[in-house]
């Protein structure tokens, strides 16, 4: 499926502020990251409302459908249409009948927030804490040089972060650490969904690289990466115990505290 991706959304707004420096105060403007409710509607049925930076919404919808296991493959998404309202957005996603039947059988109510990827689920059984092992072969790379390169290059691609100082980034890196694509969002899991959506739409083989995140390594990031058979997830900040456990069970390499001069390998 080829989409006409929106590329003109700034992702931030100018807001009036009073800037204080010592005893001085001056009126000026500041660039503030946008956050808006985005409803995801599958075949006419509302499934989730997430708080998202409203840009790259079509890749976000594709990535969400894939990483949440709502569709089996990108080809099962037939159409994605974004509707903008006064202070919110609605994304209509048309998926294959077999996927929609399964979705209705395991339907849940979600209310996403920028800091949480599993808010609002109805029972613990829906958390999917026992993932199958990924099919990807171990990534053939010299770990520390690849991490060092990714850490050195990431900031060059973080335009929203430079503008606002308030977003997470998800980067797709080649095996050597070269940063090939970056997506940004107020939520770390949204940034990853946007990245995976772009990669899926472009037909990128996600077994031949790794994801580098500007955030900590949480359960939902590991689970999303594992579901896409991505062999390695690297993060700037710390992992949680559940992230380590899920990565171990899935056979995904998890590396955190990534800097140009070192990293910590957890699995």
C-alpha positions as CSV (number, residue, x, y, z in Angstrom):
1,X,0.0,0.0,0.0
2,X,1.3,3.4,-1.0
3,X,0.2,6.4,1.0
4,X,0.5,10.2,0.4
5,X,2.3,10.8,3.7
6,X,1.7,14.1,5.4
7,X,5.0,16.0,5.6
8,X,3.9,19.6,6.4
9,X,3.1,19.2,10.1
10,X,5.5,21.1,12.3
11,X,4.7,19.1,15.4
12,X,5.0,22.2,17.6
13,X,3.4,25.5,18.2
14,X,4.6,28.9,19.2
15,X,3.3,30.0,22.6
16,X,3.9,33.3,24.5
17,X,6.1,33.0,27.6
18,X,7.9,35.2,30.1
19,X,11.6,34.2,30.2
20,X,13.4,34.9,33.5
21,X,17.2,35.3,33.8
22,X,18.4,36.3,37.2
23,X,16.5,39.5,38.1
24,X,15.4,40.2,34.5
25,X,12.2,39.1,32.9
26,X,11.2,39.5,29.2
27,X,8.2,38.5,27.1
28,X,9.0,36.2,24.2
29,X,7.8,33.1,22.5
30,X,8.7,29.4,22.9
31,X,8.2,26.4,20.6
32,X,6.1,23.8,22.5
33,X,5.6,20.2,21.3
34,X,2.1,19.3,20.2
35,X,0.2,16.6,22.0
36,X,-3.3,15.7,20.8
37,X,-5.8,12.8,21.3
38,X,-5.8,10.5,18.3
39,X,-8.5,7.9,17.9
40,X,-7.7,4.7,16.0
41,X,-10.7,3.3,14.3
42,X,-10.4,-0.2,12.6
43,X,-13.1,-1.0,10.1
44,X,-15.4,1.5,11.7
45,X,-14.9,0.3,15.2
46,X,-13.1,2.6,17.7
47,X,-10.2,0.7,19.3
48,X,-7.9,3.1,21.1
49,X,-7.3,6.8,21.9
50,X,-3.6,7.7,22.2
51,X,-2.0,10.9,23.0
52,X,0.3,11.6,20.1
53,X,2.3,14.4,18.4
54,X,0.2,14.9,15.3
55,X,2.6,14.3,12.5
56,X,3.4,11.1,10.7
57,X,0.0,9.8,11.7
58,X,-0.4,7.4,8.8
59,X,2.9,5.6,9.6
60,X,1.9,5.7,13.3
61,X,-1.4,3.9,12.5
62,X,0.5,1.3,10.4
63,X,3.1,0.8,13.2
64,X,0.5,0.6,15.9
65,X,-1.5,-2.1,14.0
66,X,1.6,-4.2,13.5
67,X,3.3,-3.8,16.9
68,X,0.0,-4.4,18.8
69,X,-0.5,-7.6,16.7
70,X,-3.8,-6.3,15.2
71,X,-2.7,-7.3,11.7
72,X,-0.3,-10.1,10.7
73,X,1.5,-8.2,8.0
74,X,1.6,-4.7,6.3
75,X,-0.3,-6.0,3.4
76,X,-3.3,-6.6,5.7
77,X,-3.7,-2.9,6.0
78,X,-5.7,-1.7,3.0
79,X,-6.2,2.0,3.7
80,X,-5.4,4.6,6.3
81,X,-7.3,7.9,6.3
82,X,-6.6,10.7,8.8
83,X,-9.4,13.1,9.8
84,X,-8.5,16.3,11.6
85,X,-10.9,17.9,14.1
86,X,-10.7,21.1,16.1
87,X,-8.4,19.6,18.9
88,X,-8.2,16.0,18.0
89,X,-7.6,13.5,15.1
90,X,-9.3,10.3,14.0
91,X,-7.5,7.7,11.9
92,X,-9.7,5.3,9.9
93,X,-7.8,2.1,9.2
94,X,-9.2,-0.6,6.9
95,X,-7.8,-4.0,7.6
96,X,-8.3,-7.6,6.2
97,X,-11.4,-9.4,7.3
98,X,-9.5,-12.2,9.1
99,X,-7.6,-9.7,11.2
100,X,-10.7,-7.7,12.0
101,X,-12.5,-10.9,13.2
102,X,-9.6,-11.7,15.5
103,X,-9.6,-8.1,16.7
104,X,-13.2,-8.2,17.7
105,X,-12.7,-11.5,19.5
106,X,-9.9,-10.0,21.7
107,X,-11.2,-6.4,21.7
108,X,-10.1,-4.3,24.6
109,X,-10.6,-0.8,25.7
110,X,-7.5,1.4,25.8
111,X,-6.9,5.0,26.9
112,X,-3.2,5.7,26.0
113,X,-1.1,8.4,27.6
114,X,2.3,9.8,26.5
115,X,4.1,7.9,29.3
116,X,2.3,4.6,29.1
117,X,1.6,2.0,26.5
118,X,-0.8,-0.3,28.3
119,X,-3.2,2.1,30.1
120,X,-6.8,1.0,30.3
121,X,-6.5,-2.7,29.4
122,X,-9.3,-4.7,30.9
123,X,-7.3,-7.6,32.4
124,X,-3.7,-8.8,33.2
125,X,-4.1,-11.6,30.7
126,X,-4.0,-9.1,27.9
127,X,-0.5,-7.9,28.7
128,X,1.1,-10.7,26.5
129,X,4.1,-11.3,28.8
130,X,5.2,-14.5,27.1
131,X,6.3,-13.5,23.6
132,X,7.5,-16.1,21.1
133,X,11.1,-16.0,20.2
134,X,12.0,-13.8,17.3
135,X,13.0,-15.3,14.0
136,X,15.8,-12.9,13.2
137,X,19.4,-14.1,13.2
138,X,21.8,-12.4,15.7
139,X,22.9,-9.0,14.3
140,X,26.3,-9.2,12.8
141,X,28.0,-6.1,14.2
142,X,30.8,-4.9,16.4
143,X,28.6,-3.8,19.2
144,X,30.4,-0.9,20.8
145,X,31.5,0.8,17.5
146,X,27.9,0.5,16.2
147,X,26.4,2.0,19.4
148,X,29.0,4.8,19.4
149,X,28.2,5.7,15.8
150,X,24.4,5.7,16.5
151,X,24.9,7.8,19.7
152,X,27.0,10.3,17.8
153,X,24.6,10.7,14.9
154,X,21.2,10.7,16.6
155,X,21.2,14.3,17.7
156,X,21.7,15.5,14.1
157,X,18.3,14.0,13.2
158,X,16.3,15.2,16.1
159,X,14.8,18.4,14.7
160,X,11.8,18.4,17.0
161,X,13.9,17.9,20.1
162,X,16.1,20.8,19.1
163,X,13.1,23.0,18.6
164,X,11.2,22.0,21.8
165,X,13.3,20.0,24.1
166,X,10.3,17.8,24.8
167,X,10.2,14.7,22.6
168,X,11.5,11.1,22.3
169,X,13.2,9.7,19.2
170,X,13.3,6.3,17.7
171,X,16.0,5.7,15.1
172,X,16.5,2.9,12.6
173,X,20.2,2.1,12.3
174,X,22.1,-0.1,9.9
175,X,24.2,-2.9,11.4
176,X,27.2,-0.6,11.6
177,X,25.2,2.0,13.6
178,X,24.5,4.4,10.7
179,X,21.3,6.3,11.5
180,X,19.0,5.9,8.5
181,X,15.7,7.2,9.7
182,X,14.4,9.0,12.9
183,X,10.8,9.5,14.1
184,X,10.0,11.8,17.1
185,X,7.0,12.0,19.3
186,X,5.9,13.1,22.8
187,X,5.5,9.4,23.7
188,X,8.4,6.9,23.3
189,X,6.2,4.1,22.2
190,X,4.5,6.4,19.6
191,X,7.9,7.3,18.2
192,X,8.7,3.6,17.8
193,X,5.3,2.9,16.1
194,X,5.9,5.8,13.7
195,X,9.3,4.4,12.9
196,X,8.1,0.9,12.4
197,X,5.2,2.2,10.3
198,X,7.6,4.0,8.0
199,X,9.9,1.0,7.7
200,X,6.9,-1.3,6.9
201,X,5.5,1.1,4.2
202,X,9.0,1.4,2.6
203,X,9.4,-2.4,2.6
204,X,12.5,-2.3,4.8
205,X,13.8,-5.7,6.2
206,X,13.8,-5.1,9.9
207,X,16.0,-8.1,10.6
208,X,19.0,-6.3,9.1
209,X,19.5,-3.4,11.6
210,X,18.5,-2.2,15.1
211,X,16.4,0.4,16.8
212,X,18.1,3.1,18.9
213,X,15.8,5.0,21.4
214,X,16.4,8.3,23.2
215,X,14.4,6.9,26.2
216,X,14.6,4.2,28.8
217,X,13.9,0.6,27.8
218,X,10.4,-0.3,28.9
219,X,8.3,-3.4,28.5
220,X,6.2,-2.1,25.6
221,X,9.3,-1.0,23.5
222,X,10.8,-4.4,23.8
223,X,7.5,-6.2,23.1
224,X,6.9,-4.0,20.0
225,X,10.5,-4.6,18.7
226,X,10.3,-8.3,19.3
227,X,7.0,-8.6,17.5
228,X,8.6,-7.1,14.4
229,X,11.6,-9.5,14.6
230,X,14.0,-6.7,15.2
231,X,17.2,-8.3,16.6
232,X,18.4,-5.5,18.8
233,X,17.0,-2.6,20.8
234,X,19.4,0.0,22.2
235,X,18.4,2.8,24.5
236,X,20.1,5.9,26.0
237,X,18.6,5.4,29.5
238,X,18.1,2.4,31.8
239,X,16.0,-0.7,31.2
240,X,13.3,-2.1,33.6
241,X,13.4,-5.6,34.9
242,X,10.4,-6.6,32.8
243,X,12.0,-5.2,29.7
244,X,15.1,-7.4,30.4
245,X,12.9,-10.5,31.0
246,X,10.8,-10.0,27.9
247,X,13.9,-9.4,25.8
248,X,15.5,-12.6,27.2
249,X,12.5,-14.7,26.5
250,X,12.1,-13.3,22.9
251,X,15.8,-13.7,22.1
252,X,16.2,-9.9,21.5
253,X,19.5,-8.2,22.3
254,X,18.9,-5.4,24.8
255,X,21.6,-2.7,25.2
256,X,21.1,0.4,27.4
257,X,23.0,3.3,28.9
258,X,24.3,3.8,25.3
259,X,26.9,6.5,24.9
260,X,29.7,7.2,22.5
261,X,32.2,5.7,25.0
262,X,30.3,2.7,26.2
263,X,27.1,0.8,26.8
264,X,25.6,-2.0,29.0
265,X,24.5,-5.3,27.4
266,X,21.6,-6.9,29.3
267,X,20.8,-9.9,27.2
